[in-house]
């Protein structure tokens, strides 16, 4: 029986796709089992990408180890200072906040009781009593949930400590570690691995710097707008906007929706409507000005790809997956393009022109420049 060439080609591609799918599933299963280690490594690379320029600047007059220590201590003090400032702002406005929110809830109830909603006045009272009954009946469940949350807090602190520990060595000798890794590979795979690593690190660093700049800009705009509108908790809400901006396309609208709810309870529907308009304005600034200006040189992904990556990451791993998805897809795409460009130049099997950054070491070998700035000699 003669098999159609189309069917033969489809079958050949199908079993290869099945093998790739099994391999990808195995990788994600392992990562899911040891997700704390993956998160710690990711955070360590983020810290390294952010602090590496500062460490390089401090390493000129100081020893490398001292420069790393100074940069890390200064960044930790900066983060703690911001958290203390936010805590002080919330504590200082606590009494005023309670009064404004009580008055705001009453105002919202009267608004819902009037046209066009005409909600039954007893409905909200029944809702409040039901919430109180629920809390009293499920007190033990809520307590156990709180204890579980305390356990999660310990886990978060552990992951952050491990990330900080990894970033110390990445900042101090990341190039040497990468050179050691490349040295363990077969000689034929070292140039392509070095190119892939260099491209991946350049893309990841560019994305990290860009997203931090976009998040900081959004936070400043939101903080100023809420402060001028007289919305309480403007500083904590600006900090929420900063962290939410790390989830592209979705994070900022969610954070501003929280700000709109606060504005509705504290200042009424007019101020809340202004905040909703602010959501649209900042979304336009972020999508049409900040991302093309700051991120285009590091990440070239279509908005549809970004949206699908964020949703897919959120489905696979929750909020953390939504944060990691876009940089992961960006790095994989950049590495694919770099390797494809190298193969297109005729460098399969080590032949053809050398990729940018490779230098002859003068004795028949090749020094491959690695992401950390170190040179790794690849023998022919």
C-alpha positions in Angstrom: 0.0 0.0 0.0 1.5 3.3 -1.1 1.5 6.0 1.6 0.9 9.6 0.5 4.0 11.9 0.9 1.8 14.4 2.7 0.7 11.8 5.2 4.2 10.5 5.6 5.5 14.1 6.3 2.6 14.8 8.7 3.3 11.6 10.6 7.0 12.4 10.8 6.2 15.9 12.2 3.6 14.5 14.6 5.8 12.1 16.4 8.5 14.8 16.7 5.9 17.2 18.2 4.9 14.5 20.6 8.5 14.0 21.8 8.9 17.8 22.2 5.6 18.0 24.1 6.7 15.2 26.5 10.0 16.9 27.1 8.3 20.3 27.8 5.8 18.6 30.1 8.7 16.9 32.0 10.6 20.2 32.3 7.5 22.0 33.7 6.7 19.1 36.0 10.2 19.3 37.5 9.9 23.1 37.8 6.5 22.7 39.5 8.0 20.3 42.0 10.9 22.6 42.8 9.2 25.9 42.0 10.7 27.7 45.0 14.2 27.1 43.5 13.0 28.4 40.2 11.5 31.5 41.8 14.7 32.2 43.8 16.9 31.9 40.7 14.5 34.2 38.7 14.5 36.8 41.5 18.3 36.5 41.8 18.7 37.2 38.1 16.4 40.2 38.4 18.5 41.7 41.2 21.6 41.0 39.2 20.2 42.7 36.1 19.2 45.7 38.1 22.4 46.1 40.2 25.0 45.0 37.7 25.5 48.6 36.3 25.9 50.0 39.8 28.3 47.2 40.8 30.4 47.9 37.7 30.5 51.6 38.5 31.5 50.9 42.1 34.1 48.3 41.2 36.3 50.9 39.5 37.5 52.5 42.8 36.6 49.5 45.1 37.3 45.8 45.1 34.6 43.7 43.4 33.4 42.0 46.6 33.1 45.4 48.4 31.3 46.9 45.5 28.7 44.0 45.5 28.2 44.4 49.3 27.7 48.2 49.0 25.2 47.9 46.1 23.2 45.2 47.9 23.1 46.9 51.3 22.1 50.2 49.7 19.3 48.6 47.7 18.0 46.7 50.8 18.0 49.9 52.8 16.1 51.7 49.9 13.4 49.0 49.8 13.0 49.0 53.6 12.9 52.8 53.6 10.0 52.8 51.0 8.1 50.2 53.0 8.6 52.2 56.3 7.4 55.3 54.5 4.3 53.5 53.2 3.6 52.1 56.7 3.9 55.5 58.3 1.6 57.0 55.7 -1.1 54.4 56.4 -0.7 54.7 60.2 -0.8 58.5 60.1 -4.1 58.5 58.1 -5.8 55.6 59.9 -8.3 57.6 61.9 -9.2 59.8 59.0 -9.4 56.8 56.7 -11.9 55.0 59.0 -14.1 58.1 59.2 -14.0 58.6 55.4 -14.7 55.0 54.6 -17.6 54.8 57.0 -19.1 58.0 55.4 -18.2 56.7 52.0 -20.0 53.4 52.5 -23.1 55.2 53.7 -22.9 57.5 50.7 -22.7 54.4 48.4 -25.7 52.8 50.1 -27.8 56.0 49.6 -26.6 56.1 45.9 -27.6 52.5 45.3 -31.0 53.1 46.9 -31.7 56.0 44.5 -32.3 55.9 40.8 -31.4 54.2 38.6 -30.6 51.2 40.8 -33.4 51.6 43.5 -31.9 48.8 45.6 -33.9 47.7 48.6 -32.6 49.5 51.8 -32.9 46.2 53.7 -30.7 44.3 51.2 -27.4 46.0 52.3 -28.3 45.6 56.0 -29.0 41.9 55.4 -25.7 41.6 53.6 -23.8 43.2 56.5 -25.5 40.8 59.0 -24.8 37.8 56.7 -21.1 38.8 56.5 -21.0 39.0 60.3 -22.6 35.6 60.7 -20.3 34.1 58.2 -17.2 35.4 60.1 -18.5 34.1 63.4 -19.4 30.7 62.1 -16.2 30.2 60.2 -13.8 31.7 62.8 -11.8 28.5 63.1 -11.5 28.1 59.3 -10.3 31.7 59.0 -7.8 31.2 61.8 -6.3 28.1 60.1 -6.2 30.0 56.8 -4.3 32.8 58.6 -1.8 30.3 60.0 -1.4 28.8 56.6 -0.7 32.3 55.4 1.9 32.7 58.1 3.6 29.5 56.7 3.5 31.0 53.2 5.2 34.1 54.6 8.0 32.0 56.0 8.3 30.4 52.5 8.4 33.8 50.9 11.1 35.0 53.2 13.2 31.8 52.5 12.9 32.3 48.8 13.9 35.9 49.1 16.9 35.0 51.2 18.0 32.4 48.6 17.5 34.9 45.8 19.7 37.4 47.6 22.3 34.7 48.2 22.4 33.8 44.5 22.5 37.4 43.4 25.7 37.9 45.5 27.6 35.3 43.5 26.0 36.3 40.2 27.1 39.9 40.7 30.6 38.9 41.9 31.5 36.1 39.5 28.7 35.5 37.1 31.0 35.4 34.1 33.2 32.8 35.7 30.2 30.6 36.5 29.0 30.7 33.0 32.4 30.0 31.6 32.6 26.9 33.9 29.2 25.7 32.6 30.2 26.1 29.0 33.4 24.2 29.7 31.4 21.1 30.7 29.7 20.9 27.3 31.1 19.2 24.2 33.4 21.4 22.2 31.1 21.6 19.2 28.2 23.0 21.4 30.2 25.7 23.2 30.0 28.5 20.6 26.3 28.1 20.1 25.7 27.9 23.8 27.8 31.0 24.4 25.8 32.9 21.8 22.5 31.7 23.2 23.6 32.7 26.7 24.8 36.1 25.6 21.6 36.8 23.7 19.4 35.6 26.5 21.1 37.7 29.1 21.1 40.8 27.0 17.3 40.4 26.3 16.5 39.6 29.9 18.5 42.6 31.2 16.9 44.9 28.6 13.4 43.7 29.6 14.1 44.1 33.3 15.5 47.6 33.0 12.6 48.5 30.7 9.8 47.1 32.8 11.2 48.8 36.0 11.3 52.1 34.2 7.7 51.7 32.9 6.5 50.6 36.4 8.2 53.6 38.1 6.7 56.0 35.5 3.3 54.6 36.0 3.6 54.7 39.8 4.7 58.4 39.7 1.8 59.4 37.5 -0.7 57.5 39.6 0.6 58.8 42.8 0.6 62.4 41.7 -2.9 62.1 40.2 -4.4 60.5 43.4 -2.6 63.0 45.6 -4.0 66.0 43.6 -7.5 64.4 43.7 -7.2 64.1 47.5 -7.7 60.3 47.4 -6.4 58.7 50.6 -3.7 56.1 50.6 -2.2 57.6 47.4 1.4 56.4 48.3 0.4 52.8 49.0 -1.8 52.8 45.8 1.2 54.1 43.8 3.3 51.3 45.2 0.6 48.8 44.2 0.6 50.3 40.7 4.4 49.8 40.6 4.3 46.1 41.4 1.2 45.6 39.2 2.9 47.0 36.2 5.2 43.9 36.1 2.2 42.1 34.6 1.9 43.7 31.2 -1.5 44.8 29.8 -3.4 43.5 32.9 -1.6 44.6 36.1 -2.0 48.4 35.7 -5.8 48.3 35.1 -6.3 46.0 38.1 -4.3 48.3 40.4 -6.1 51.4 39.1 -9.5 49.6 39.6 -8.5 49.2 43.3 -7.7 52.9 43.4 -11.1 53.7 41.8 -12.9 51.7 44.5 -11.0 53.6 47.2 -11.8 56.9 45.5 -15.5 55.8 45.3 -15.6 55.0 49.0 -13.7 58.1 50.2 -14.6 60.8 47.7 -17.7 59.8 45.8 -18.6 58.8 42.3 -17.2 61.9 40.6 -13.6 61.3 41.8 -14.0 57.6 41.1 -15.0 58.5 37.5 -11.9 60.6 37.2 -9.8 57.7 38.4 -11.4 55.4 35.8 -10.6 58.0 33.1 -7.0 57.9 34.5 -7.0 54.2 33.8 -7.6 54.8 30.2 -5.1 57.7 29.9 -2.3 55.8 31.7 -3.1 52.7 29.6 -2.6 54.7 26.4 0.6 56.2 27.7 2.0 52.8 28.7 0.9 51.1 25.5 1.7 53.7 22.9 4.6 55.7 24.4 6.5 53.9 27.2 6.5 50.3 25.9 7.5 51.3 22.3 10.1 53.8 23.5 11.7 51.8 26.3 11.1 48.2 25.5 11.2 47.9 21.7 15.0 47.6 21.5 15.0 44.7 24.0 11.7 42.9 23.4 10.0 42.7 20.0 6.8 40.8 20.6 3.3 41.4 19.2 0.7 42.6 21.7 -1.3 39.5 21.0 1.7 37.3 21.9 2.2 39.3 25.1 -1.5 38.9 26.1 -1.5 35.2 25.3 1.7 34.7 27.2 0.4 36.6 30.3 -2.9 34.6 30.3 -1.1 31.3 29.7 1.4 32.0 32.5 -1.4 33.0 34.9 -3.3 29.7 34.1 -0.1 27.7 34.6 1.4 29.3 37.7 -0.9 32.1 38.9 0.4 35.6 39.4 4.0 34.5 39.3 3.4 32.8 36.0 1.9 36.0 34.6 5.1 37.9 35.7 7.6 35.4 34.3 5.7 34.6 31.1 6.7 37.6 29.0 10.4 37.7 29.8 10.6 33.9 29.3 8.9 34.1 25.8 11.1 37.2 24.9 14.3 35.4 25.8 13.3 32.2 23.9 12.4 34.2 20.9 15.6 36.3 21.0 17.8 33.1 21.3 15.9 31.5 18.4 16.5 34.5 16.2 20.2 34.7 17.1 20.8 31.0 16.4 18.8 31.2 13.2 20.8 34.2 12.1 24.1 32.4 12.9 23.0 29.4 10.9 21.9 31.6 8.1 25.4 33.0 7.9 26.8 29.5 7.3 28.1 28.8 10.8 26.6 25.3 11.2 29.0 22.9 12.7 31.4 25.7 13.6 32.2 26.7 10.1 31.7 30.1 8.5 32.0 33.6 10.0 32.3 34.0 13.7 29.4 35.6 15.7 29.9 39.1 16.9 31.9 39.1 20.2 34.2 36.2 19.4 37.9 36.8 19.2 40.8 34.8 18.2 43.1 34.1 21.1 46.1 33.7 18.9 47.0 30.0 19.5 44.5 28.2 17.3 41.5 28.5 19.7 38.7 31.0 20.0 37.8 33.2 22.9 34.0 33.4 23.2 32.8 36.5 25.1 30.2 35.4 27.7 27.3 37.2 29.4 29.3 38.0 32.5 32.1 39.7 30.6 34.4 36.7 30.9 36.2 35.1 28.0 36.0 31.3 27.5 38.5 29.7 25.2 37.0 27.2 22.8 39.5 24.8 21.2 39.1 23.7 17.6 
